[in-house]
Structure formats: C-alpha cells, structure tokens
Amino acid sequence: MSGRVDPRRANVGTLLTEVGLTPAFAGCFPSNQSGGERQRVATAQALAIDPALLVRDEPVWTLDVSVQAQVLNLFKHNNASLGLS
C-alpha cells in the first residue's frame, strides 16, 4: 500500500473544518454528538455536492439558544465564504 492520501477522506476533513468541527468527527457516531454537532455534520454532508442553493428546514428549532446562535452564524459564514444562497 502506498502512502497516498485518499482524496475523499481529505475532502471530508476539509468539509468538517469548514463547518467548525475537527476532521476527527468523521469517525464519530451520531449518538455521540450533540444536536449542534449533528447540524454541522449535516451541513458538511450537504456541502459535499458543492450546491449553489442550500435549503434548511428549521435547522435550529430543537437546539438551545446559545447553540442556535452558533449554528446560524455558521450558516451566515458559509453563505458568504462559499457563495451560497
């Protein structure tokens, strides 16, 4: 086996970093994640296909107020940095 990095795994790490998580979250089960972390992982999954439009249906309604603010700020950042609508 060569020492090459699997480009899919590298992309997962990049996407997780983009949503404010560490690449180590790639190996975590949803049952071991908080609601805010699950929202961030779901956002990373959606970003994997490089969308022009990302629709989120009530993405923060189950989160506590402080986590809601963090996730909404993340969405604003993603919209601006990735050119999403």
C-alpha angles and dihedrals in degrees: 000000000000125000093248120138115236104242091214091057091047089052091051090054091049093050093048090050090050090059094046101263131112121250087248088078088076088081098044123106117229090242088064094052132084121238091259092050091050090052090052092049090049089051091050089051091052092048091053091082092051096238125197090207127033117191117199119190109208094322096175107033094106095045126093117255098261092049090045089058092049093050093045090050088050090053091051090049092049092048092052099039097041098035094240127160 
